[in-house]
Amino acid sequence: MISLGGVMGAGLFIGSSGAILTAGPVVVLSYGLGGVLVMLVNLMLRDLARKAPGLGSFVFQIRNGLGPLAGFVAGWIYWVVWVTTLGVEVIGSASLLQPYIPLPYAVTEFLILAIMTGVNLMSIRSYGEFETWFAMVKVVAVIVFIIICAALLIHGGVPVAENLTGHGGLAPHGGLAFLAAVPTVVFSMTGTEIATIAALESEDPDGNIVRIMRTVAVRLLVFYVMSVGMIVSLVPWSEIMPGQSPFLFVLNRYGVPGATAVMTIVILTAILSTLNSGIYAASRVLSGMARHGDAPALLASRKTEASPPRRAILACAMATLAVSASAVLAPGVVFSFLVSMTGAFIICYNVMIVCTRLKLNCPAAWQGWLALMLLLGVLGSMLLQPGTRQELLAGLAALMVITLAGWFKTGQSR
């Protein structure tokens, strides 16, 4: 549930609108290809746990397989991705609650972040219990949505052929347009690796990682492909509005009662779930980096091994607060740069996961090479699209800075 919950967030319920508008009905292929890529990366994580058990999360598997510099870079880019994502989610949740809470916007942001930070500070169990219920709401919402859509398709007299082909055809932006939507799809599916971090604090870490990675990507692929396929079959893709939930658009179009209220709750739950999981994952990676000397040593402190790393959690919360503040103080400089570079960072640490697995000479090496080709294909599609080219270049520039810092740090520690 933690793994599914980490992925089924606002990227699915809202972000899918961007992918649909980019590709048209053929976006189903984009989600299929993105799902295959995520499934392959999950297989890489499973093989790393089997080949080198007990070494920690995938960040420290990378450190063991590719060296201290790669571990430094992977840890910091993963942390930056999550802190930036958390800042965006705090802004989104405050915007969603603003009409219902008579408080200043900044106060609402602070309270949301404080509550989710408090959940993580209490205990590891409290994080797990909250995330299980958050994930349950999202999974049930998607299943109910698919059932409602299936009933409409069977009994509602829906002009499916017209919706799919009557607005420019299946691929209104060209036969290869589905590739342009793949980066958006991959980014929305990012998060399954959280379960590998959470599994380290369970009774059977390596066994749990293997079991999770074997099944979660398949379930994820089914949820994403089926729900998006239903959307483009029930409504014309061209009528979907960017930045608005296509799920809500479908339900409102067919007069499903209470759709707005229910989807508002689901989207808010998705955002809070991302906040909960993001603080958890970022703090564990930051604490682990501190133990390896890649972050300030004081962030490694824990009362016991079963206690949450409270200093690392607070550091992540303060960094998140700084990111959300930058959206107000420097929206066109600092905040836009942070958001734009996350795409390249996500692809980068996934490439590192695949390269680590290939270096360990695990069986079925073709899976690793296929995953690597698909990841490089995503980078290529980002480079070809004007909208994502600048994001890729910003990410590569930031990656060079982090790599130089890592080279200096790991060189000094020898």
N, C-alpha and C positions, 0 to 999 in steps of 0.2 A: 504493500500500500504506500509506503514511503517513496518507493521508486516511481510508481504511477503518479502519485501526488506531486512529486517534484517536476514532472513533465507536463501534466495536464493543467496548465495555468492559463494566464491571460493570453499567452501566445496562441492557444487553441481557440478560446472563446471569443477573442477580439482580433488577434493577429492574423487569423486565417482569412480575414477580409482582404488584407493586402495581397496574400498569395493568390486568392481567387481572381482579384482584379488584374494581377500581373499576367496570369496564364489563361484565364477563362476556364471552361469546363474541363479542359485537359489537365487542370491542376491536380486531378485525382492521380495522374501519373507522377506528378511532383511529390505528392505525399507518399506514394508507393516507393519511389526511389529514395526519398529521405528516410523512410522507415527501414528499408533494406540497409542503408548506411548505418543507421543507429543500431540495428540488430547486429551488424558485423562488428561495430565498436564494442558492443556488449559482449560478444564472443571473445574479443581481444582481452577484455577485463577478466572474463572467466578464466581464460588460459593463463593470464598473469598470476591469478590467485592459485591456480593449480601448480604452475611451474615454480613459483617462488612464494610459498605460503608464509604468512606471519610477518610480512615486511611493511604492512600498513596500507594506506589508501593508494590509489593509482599514482598519485604524485610521488610517493616514496618508492613505488615500483619503478617509475621512470628514473628516479635518482639512482636506484640500484642497477638498472639495466643500461642507462645511457651516460651516467656520471653525474657528479655534483652540479656542474653548470646547467645541464638539462633539468635537473631537479629544482634548482633555484628558479629558472625561467618558468617551468611548468607550475610551480607553486604560486609564484607571484601573479602570473597572468590569470590563473584560475581564481585567485583571491580578488583581483581587480574586476574580473567579469561579474563575480557575485556581488561585490560591494556596489558596483554600478547598477546592476539589476535591482538590488534592494532599494537603492535610491529612487529608481524609476517606479518601483512598486509602491513605495511610500507615497509618492506624488499621486499615483493612480488611485490608491485607496482613499486618500484624503479628498480627491476630486469626487469620487463616488459617494462619499458620506457627507460632503459639504451641504447638499440641500436638506439633509435630515438632522444635522447637528449644529446648533446655534453657537459655534465657537469660531474664532479666527482660524484661517486656513493653516497657518504655521503651527498653531496649538494642536490642531487635529493631527497633523503630520507627526508631531512630537509624541502625542499620546499613543498613536498606533505603533510607532517604533518602540516606545517604552514598554507597551504591553507585550509585544512579541519578544522583546529582549528579556523581559521578566520571565516569560515561559521557559526560555532557554537557560536562564540563570538558576531556576528552581532545581531541576534535576534532569538527567538523561531520560528518565521514564516520562516526565511531564512532556518533553518534546515529542517522544514517540506516541504518546496517547493523543495529544492534540493533532499531530500530523495524520494519524490513522483516521480520526474523525473528519478532518478536512478533506483528506483523499477520498473517503467514503462518499461525502457529499458530491464531489466532482464525478466520481465514477458512476454513481447512481444517476446523476443529472444527464450524463452522456448516454447511458443505457436507456433512460426514459425518453430522451430526445430521439434516439434511433427508433424506438418502438412507435412513438407518435408519428414520425416521418414515414415509417413503413405502413402504418394504418392509413395515412393520407394518400400514399402512392397506390394502395390497393383499392380504397373505397372513395377517394376524393375526386376522381375525374381529372387528375392533374395532367396538363399538357407537357409530359416529360420530353418528348421529341422536340417540341418547340423551344423549351427552356434550354436544352442541350445544344441544339443546332441552329436555332432561329435568330440568334443574335451575333452573327459573325462566324458561326460554325463552332466545332469543338475546340479549335485552336485559333481564335480570332486574331491573335498577335503573331501568328507564324507557327510553323511546325515544331520549332525548337524552343518556343516560348516557355514550355514547361521547365526547361533548365534554368530559366531566369528566376523562377519561383523557388527552386530547390534551396538556396541559401536561407530564405525566410522560413521554409519548412524545417530545415535542420536546426536552426536557432530555436524554433518553438518546441522542438523535441529534446533539447538539451536539458539534462537533469537526472537521467537515469543513474549516473555515476554516484549520486548522493547515497544510494542504497549501499554501495560498496564502502562508503565512509561509515555509515550507520552500523553496518554489519560488524565492524571492528569492535564495537562495544556490545556485541551480543555474545551468547554462550558458545556458538560455533562459527566464528568469523569466516573462515575459508569455505566451509561447507555452505553457509548461507549465501556467500557471494556467488558461488557456482550455481546454486539453485535459482537465485534471483535473476542472474544474467541469462539463464537458459530460457526463461519464460516471459519476462516482462516486455521485451522488445516486440514479441509476437502479439501480445495483448495490446500494446501501444499502437502497433500498425493497424490492427483491426479497428480500434476506437477511432483513430484519426481518419483512415481511409473511408470507413463506413459513414461517419458523420459528415465529412466534407462531400462525399458522393451524394448523400441525401440532400444536402443544401443546394448543390448545382442542378439536381434533378427537379427540385420543387419550386425554385424561383429563378428568374433570369439572372445570370451572373452580373450583367451590366448594371443592375439596379442596386447591388450591394454597395453600401457606403464605406469608404476607407475609415478605419479607426473605430467603427461601430460593430457590434456583435452580429455576425450573420445568423447565429443561432436564434437570437431574439427577433431578427428580421423575419425569419421563416415562421416562427410561432405567431408573431403579430399578423403576418400576411394571411394566415389561415384562421385567425380569430381564436387561438387557444387562450382560454380565460386565465388571468393571473400571470401571463407570461412575463410581463415587465418586472413585476415584483420578484418572481421566482428567479429569473435570470440575474437580476441585480444581486440577490443573495448568493447565487452560485459564483458570479464573477468576483464578488467581494471575498468569498471563501477561497477562491483560486488565488487571489492576491495575497491574502493572509497566509495561506499555505506556502506560497513562494517565499514570503518573508520569514516564516518559521524555519523552513528548510534551508534557506540561504544563509541565515545567521548560524545555523547549526553547521553546515558544510564549511563555510568560510572560517569560522572560529576553530574548527578541528584542523583544517589545513594550516592555518596561521600558527596554532599551537605546536603542530608537528614541525613546521619550518623552524620555529624557535628552538626546538630540541636539537635540530641539526645545525644550528648556527646561522640559518638564513634569515632570521628575524630576531628582534630584541629578545634576549634570554628571559626577561621577566614575563613574557607572554606564554611561556611554557608551563607556568606554575599551575598546579592542581593540588587540592587538599589530599585527595586519594585518586587512584586510577579510575574509580567509579564516579568521581565528581566531575561536573562540567568544567571546562577551562574558563573560569569567570573573567579573568583579565583579557583573554583573547576575544571573548564574547563582547565585552564592553568596548574593546578597540574596534571591532567590526561595526558595532552600533554607532560609535562616534564617526567612523569613516562614512557610513551610510548617511548620517545626518549632514556631513559636509557635502556629499554628492547632491542630496536633495536641496541644500541651501544654494549650491552653485547654479541650480536650475533657475533660481530667482536672481542671484547676484551677477552671474555671468553665463546666461543661457546660450549665447551665440559663440562662446569661446570654450570655457572649461567643460560645461555640461555636454554640449554637442560633441566635443572631441571624445569625452569618455564614452558616450553612447556609441559613436561611430566606430570606435576601435574594438568593441567587444566581439563583433563578427569574426574578424581575423584571429582574435585570441582563441575563440572557441574552436575554430578549425585547427589552429596551431597545437593546442594541447591534445586534440584528438589524433593529429598526425603523430605526436610524440607517443601516445598510447600504442598506436599501430607499430611504430618503429621499435619500441621496446619489445613488443611481442615477437616481431620478426627476428630481433637480435637473439632472443632466447631459444630460437629454433624449435618452436612448438610444432606439433603435427598440423597438417592441413594449412601449409603456408600460403596457399592460394587465397585463403580468406583475407589474410593480411594484405596481400598485394592488391586484391580487388578493393578492399576498404581504402587503401592508399590512393588508388586510381580515382575512386569516387570523390575522395576529399580534395584531391588536386583538381578534379573537374568542377567542384563547387567553387574553389578559388578562381579557376578560369572563368566561370560564369559571372562571378563578382567583378572580375576585371573587365569583362565585355559590356557590362551594364553601367551606364553613366551614373545611375542612382547609387550603386554600391561600390563603384570604382574608388571614389574618394574615401569611403569607409575602409576599404582594404588598404589603401595607401596610408591612412592615419594609423591603422593597426600595425602595419609593418614598421612605421617610424617608431611607434611606442615600443614595439618588440625589440628593435635595435637598441634602444636606450636601456631596457631591462636586461638584455643580453650583455651589454657592456658593463652594467653594474654587477651582474652575476660573475662575469669574467674577472673583474677586479676583486670581488669578494672571495670567490673560490680560489683565485690565485694567491691572495693574501693569506688564506687559511692553510696553505700547504706548508 
